[in-house]
C-alpha cells in the first residue's frame, strides 16, 4: 500500500489533509518480474559470450591435437609392443592426447559446438546404465533411489553427451555427501506452457521429459548457484577439478534445446532439474565399428593447416589411398577441375581463410553435382551447415579424430 497526503488550504490556511491510498501490489509484482527477467537475460548473454570464447580456444586446440593424435596413431602401428620403451612412450602420448581430447570436448560442449549425434533415446534406460557405472565410486553410505515414470516419453539426444551430463551430476552429488546420504533420480512427463517458457528465451512451449537429480548433501549458497554453470568456476580444491563439469552440462542441455535449473541451499541439499524435448521417433540400436579399413581410391585433402595435411597423408597413404593436396578453397577448385575424373573423395576443412569450406563445397558441386565430400571441423556443424549432410554423398567428422574413425567414415561415403 502506498499512502500520500495533500494539504487542504482555504484563505491561505491549512484546514485539513486529504489522504490518498493506492494499492501498488500489482505494480510491485510487475517490477519484481521485470527485474528477474533482466537478470536472466544478462546471465544468458554472459554465458553466450563465455561460450564463444571457450569455443574459439577449443577449435584452435582441436587442430593442434588432431596432428598430435594422428601421428601418435601412426607411431602406435610401428611401436605396438608396450613392453619396449618406445611402445610405452607412444602409449603415454596416446593416453594423454585422448585426455586432452576429452577436455576439448568439454569446452566445446559448453560452447554448444561439441560432437553431436542425436538419436531417439529411452532416458530411463540411460539413467540406469549411467548409475550402474558411476556406482563404483560411491561409498556404501550413499543410497540411490529411483522415481522413474514407467510411461516416460522418448527423447532425441546424443547418448554419449547425455551420459556425460548424468555422470557429472552424479559425481557432484557424491562429492556433496561426504558423510553419506541419498541420491534421488526422478523422471516424469510434463507440458511447459507459454507462461513458464517466456521466462527463458531459448525454451519453447511443448512436451518435455523432466529429469530431477537430488542429493541430501551440504548444499550451496546463492552466490555459488548463481555462477555454478560458468566454466572454470569450482568450489573444489586445487587439483580436484577443472571447473568444466557443470559448464559442459549446461552447454549440452542447451544444445539439445533443453533447459537446466539448480535449486540449493546451504545444509539442505541440491536438486538439478533438466527439461528435454519429447521425440515422436522410436529407439534404434546403435552399431559402431572400431577397426581400421583400407582402400585404393584417390582423395583430395583441403586444409589450410600444413601439419594437418601432412598428418592425413601419412595416415591414408599406408592404407592404400592416393592423396592430393590443396591449401585453400581456390586451389581445391583448380585441382578438381583438372582431375575430377580421378578424385573419388574430398576431405574438406570447414574453417579456412579466404574461401571457407561451405562456399568451396558449393563451387565443387557446380563442377560435379555427384562429388563425394567428407567435411572436417573442430566445431560441430550449425543448423545451416547440416543441410549439406542431407545429401547421401556427404559426411562429417569432428577434429580431433582417430584413424579408425576416419577410415570407417571414408569407406561409408565411398560405398554410397
MOHUPE-V755658 format. One record per residue. N is the residue number from 0. BURIAL is 1 if it has 24 or more other ideal C-beta (glycine too) atoms within 12 Angstrom, else 0. D_LAST is the distance of its C-alpha to the last C-alpha in Angstrom with 1 decimal. Layout:
N & BURIAL & D_LAST
N & BURIAL & D_LAST
This chain:
0 & 0 & 73.6
1 & 0 & 74.6
2 & 0 & 78.4
3 & 0 & 80.2
4 & 0 & 83.8
5 & 0 & 85.5
6 & 0 & 89.3
7 & 0 & 91.6
8 & 0 & 94.1
9 & 0 & 97.3
10 & 0 & 99.9
11 & 0 & 98.3
12 & 0 & 98.4
13 & 0 & 95.7
14 & 0 & 96.6
15 & 0 & 93.5
16 & 0 & 89.8
17 & 0 & 87.0
18 & 0 & 84.3
19 & 0 & 80.7
20 & 0 & 78.2
21 & 0 & 74.5
22 & 0 & 71.8
23 & 0 & 69.0
24 & 0 & 66.7
25 & 0 & 64.0
26 & 0 & 64.1
27 & 0 & 64.0
28 & 0 & 61.0
29 & 0 & 59.2
30 & 0 & 59.9
31 & 0 & 58.7
32 & 0 & 55.4
33 & 0 & 55.0
34 & 0 & 55.6
35 & 0 & 53.0
36 & 0 & 50.4
37 & 0 & 51.3
38 & 0 & 50.9
39 & 0 & 47.5
40 & 0 & 46.3
41 & 0 & 47.7
42 & 1 & 46.0
43 & 0 & 42.6
44 & 0 & 43.1
45 & 0 & 44.2
46 & 1 & 41.2
47 & 0 & 38.8
48 & 0 & 40.6
49 & 1 & 40.5
50 & 1 & 36.8
51 & 0 & 36.0
52 & 0 & 38.1
53 & 1 & 36.5
54 & 1 & 33.0
55 & 0 & 33.9
56 & 1 & 35.5
57 & 1 & 32.6
58 & 1 & 30.0
59 & 0 & 32.2
60 & 1 & 32.6
61 & 1 & 28.8
62 & 1 & 28.4
63 & 1 & 31.3
64 & 1 & 30.2
65 & 1 & 26.7
66 & 1 & 28.5
67 & 1 & 30.9
68 & 1 & 28.3
69 & 1 & 26.0
70 & 1 & 29.0
71 & 1 & 30.3
72 & 1 & 27.2
73 & 1 & 27.8
74 & 1 & 31.4
75 & 1 & 30.7
76 & 0 & 29.0
77 & 0 & 32.2
78 & 0 & 34.7
79 & 0 & 33.5
80 & 0 & 37.0
81 & 0 & 38.5
82 & 0 & 42.0
83 & 0 & 42.2
84 & 0 & 43.1
85 & 0 & 40.0
86 & 0 & 37.7
87 & 0 & 39.7
88 & 0 & 39.4
89 & 1 & 35.6
90 & 0 & 35.4
91 & 0 & 37.6
92 & 1 & 35.5
93 & 1 & 32.3
94 & 0 & 34.2
95 & 0 & 35.7
96 & 1 & 32.5
97 & 0 & 30.9
98 & 0 & 34.0
99 & 1 & 33.7
100 & 1 & 30.1
101 & 1 & 31.4
102 & 1 & 34.2
103 & 1 & 31.9
104 & 1 & 29.8
105 & 1 & 33.1
106 & 1 & 33.9
107 & 1 & 30.6
108 & 1 & 31.0
109 & 1 & 34.3
110 & 1 & 33.0
111 & 1 & 30.3
112 & 1 & 27.6
113 & 1 & 26.6
114 & 1 & 23.4
115 & 1 & 22.6
116 & 1 & 20.2
117 & 1 & 21.9
118 & 1 & 21.7
119 & 1 & 24.5
120 & 1 & 27.2
121 & 1 & 30.5
122 & 1 & 32.8
123 & 1 & 35.6
124 & 1 & 33.5
125 & 1 & 32.3
126 & 1 & 35.9
127 & 0 & 37.2
128 & 0 & 34.6
129 & 1 & 35.4
130 & 1 & 39.1
131 & 0 & 38.9
132 & 0 & 37.6
133 & 1 & 39.9
134 & 0 & 43.0
135 & 0 & 43.4
136 & 0 & 44.8
137 & 1 & 47.2
138 & 0 & 50.9
139 & 0 & 52.4
140 & 0 & 54.3
141 & 1 & 51.3
142 & 0 & 50.5
143 & 1 & 47.1
144 & 0 & 47.5
145 & 1 & 44.8
146 & 0 & 45.4
147 & 1 & 42.0
148 & 0 & 41.6
149 & 0 & 40.4
150 & 0 & 38.9
151 & 1 & 37.0
152 & 1 & 34.2
153 & 1 & 30.5
154 & 1 & 29.5
155 & 1 & 26.2
156 & 1 & 26.0
157 & 1 & 24.7
158 & 1 & 26.1
159 & 1 & 26.8
160 & 1 & 28.5
161 & 1 & 30.6
162 & 1 & 31.6
163 & 1 & 32.8
164 & 1 & 34.8
165 & 1 & 36.5
166 & 1 & 37.2
167 & 1 & 38.8
168 & 1 & 41.0
169 & 1 & 42.0
170 & 1 & 43.0
171 & 1 & 45.0
172 & 1 & 46.7
173 & 1 & 47.6
174 & 1 & 49.1
175 & 1 & 51.1
176 & 1 & 52.8
177 & 0 & 54.4
178 & 0 & 57.2
179 & 0 & 54.8
180 & 1 & 54.1
181 & 1 & 51.5
182 & 1 & 47.9
183 & 1 & 47.1
184 & 1 & 43.5
185 & 1 & 43.4
186 & 1 & 40.7
187 & 1 & 41.4
188 & 1 & 40.0
189 & 1 & 41.6
190 & 0 & 41.5
191 & 1 & 42.2
192 & 0 & 44.1
193 & 0 & 44.7
194 & 0 & 47.9
195 & 0 & 46.2
196 & 0 & 43.0
197 & 0 & 45.0
198 & 1 & 46.3
199 & 1 & 42.9
200 & 0 & 41.0
201 & 1 & 37.5
202 & 1 & 38.0
203 & 0 & 37.5
204 & 0 & 39.5
205 & 1 & 37.8
206 & 0 & 37.0
207 & 1 & 36.6
208 & 1 & 36.7
209 & 1 & 39.7
210 & 1 & 39.7
211 & 1 & 43.1
212 & 1 & 43.7
213 & 1 & 47.5
214 & 1 & 49.6
215 & 1 & 53.4
216 & 1 & 53.7
217 & 1 & 55.6
218 & 1 & 53.9
219 & 1 & 53.7
220 & 0 & 56.0
221 & 0 & 54.8
222 & 0 & 54.7
223 & 1 & 52.0
224 & 1 & 49.9
225 & 0 & 49.9
226 & 1 & 48.0
227 & 1 & 46.1
228 & 1 & 42.6
229 & 1 & 43.3
230 & 1 & 41.5
231 & 0 & 43.9
232 & 1 & 46.5
233 & 1 & 47.7
234 & 1 & 50.9
235 & 0 & 50.3
236 & 0 & 52.2
237 & 0 & 51.0
238 & 0 & 48.3
239 & 0 & 47.6
240 & 0 & 44.7
241 & 1 & 42.8
242 & 1 & 43.3
243 & 1 & 39.5
244 & 1 & 39.1
245 & 1 & 40.2
246 & 1 & 38.9
247 & 1 & 35.4
248 & 1 & 36.1
249 & 1 & 37.1
250 & 1 & 34.0
251 & 1 & 31.6
252 & 1 & 33.5
253 & 1 & 33.6
254 & 1 & 29.8
255 & 1 & 29.5
256 & 1 & 31.8
257 & 1 & 34.5
258 & 1 & 38.0
259 & 1 & 40.1
260 & 1 & 43.9
261 & 1 & 46.4
262 & 0 & 49.9
263 & 1 & 52.3
264 & 0 & 55.9
265 & 0 & 57.7
266 & 0 & 58.8
267 & 0 & 57.1
268 & 1 & 53.5
269 & 1 & 50.2
270 & 1 & 47.6
271 & 1 & 44.1
272 & 1 & 42.7
273 & 1 & 39.0
274 & 1 & 37.7
275 & 1 & 34.0
276 & 1 & 32.7
277 & 1 & 32.0
278 & 1 & 28.6
279 & 0 & 28.4
280 & 0 & 25.2
281 & 0 & 25.4
282 & 0 & 24.9
283 & 0 & 21.7
284 & 0 & 21.5
285 & 0 & 19.8
286 & 0 & 17.8
287 & 0 & 17.9
288 & 0 & 17.6
289 & 0 & 20.1
290 & 0 & 19.5
291 & 1 & 18.6
292 & 1 & 15.8
293 & 0 & 16.2
294 & 1 & 14.3
295 & 0 & 15.7
296 & 1 & 13.7
297 & 1 & 15.7
298 & 1 & 15.5
299 & 1 & 17.8
300 & 1 & 19.5
301 & 1 & 21.3
302 & 1 & 24.0
303 & 1 & 27.7
304 & 1 & 28.8
305 & 0 & 29.6
306 & 0 & 29.8
307 & 1 & 26.2
308 & 1 & 24.9
309 & 0 & 27.1
310 & 1 & 26.0
311 & 1 & 22.3
312 & 1 & 23.1
313 & 1 & 25.2
314 & 1 & 22.5
315 & 1 & 19.6
316 & 0 & 21.8
317 & 0 & 23.1
318 & 1 & 19.6
319 & 0 & 19.3
320 & 1 & 17.5
321 & 0 & 19.4
322 & 1 & 20.2
323 & 1 & 21.5
324 & 1 & 23.4
325 & 1 & 24.4
326 & 1 & 27.0
327 & 1 & 26.4
328 & 1 & 24.6
329 & 0 & 26.8
330 & 1 & 26.4
331 & 1 & 22.6
332 & 1 & 22.8
333 & 0 & 25.3
334 & 1 & 23.3
335 & 1 & 20.1
336 & 0 & 22.3
337 & 0 & 23.7
338 & 0 & 20.7
339 & 1 & 17.7
340 & 0 & 17.0
341 & 0 & 17.1
342 & 1 & 15.1
343 & 1 & 11.5
344 & 1 & 11.4
345 & 1 & 14.3
346 & 1 & 15.9
347 & 1 & 18.1
348 & 1 & 21.1
349 & 1 & 22.1
350 & 1 & 25.9
351 & 1 & 27.4
352 & 0 & 30.7
353 & 0 & 31.0
354 & 1 & 27.6
355 & 1 & 25.7
356 & 1 & 22.0
357 & 1 & 21.5
358 & 1 & 23.4
359 & 1 & 21.7
360 & 1 & 18.3
361 & 0 & 19.8
362 & 1 & 21.4
363 & 1 & 18.2
364 & 1 & 16.6
365 & 0 & 19.9
366 & 1 & 19.5
367 & 0 & 15.9
368 & 0 & 14.4
369 & 0 & 10.8
370 & 1 & 11.3
371 & 1 & 9.1
372 & 1 & 11.6
373 & 1 & 12.6
374 & 1 & 15.9
375 & 1 & 18.8
376 & 1 & 22.1
377 & 1 & 25.2
378 & 1 & 25.2
379 & 1 & 22.9
380 & 1 & 21.6
381 & 0 & 24.2
382 & 0 & 23.7
383 & 0 & 23.2
384 & 1 & 20.6
385 & 0 & 18.6
386 & 0 & 18.2
387 & 1 & 15.8
388 & 1 & 13.4
389 & 0 & 13.3
390 & 0 & 10.7
391 & 0 & 7.1
392 & 1 & 6.7
393 & 1 & 9.5
394 & 1 & 10.9
395 & 1 & 14.5
396 & 1 & 16.8
397 & 1 & 20.6
398 & 1 & 23.2
399 & 1 & 24.7
400 & 1 & 22.1
401 & 1 & 22.3
402 & 1 & 20.7
403 & 1 & 19.0
404 & 1 & 17.4
405 & 1 & 16.1
406 & 1 & 14.8
407 & 1 & 13.0
408 & 1 & 11.2
409 & 1 & 10.4
410 & 1 & 8.8
411 & 1 & 6.8
412 & 1 & 5.5
413 & 1 & 5.5
414 & 0 & 3.8
415 & 0 & 0.0
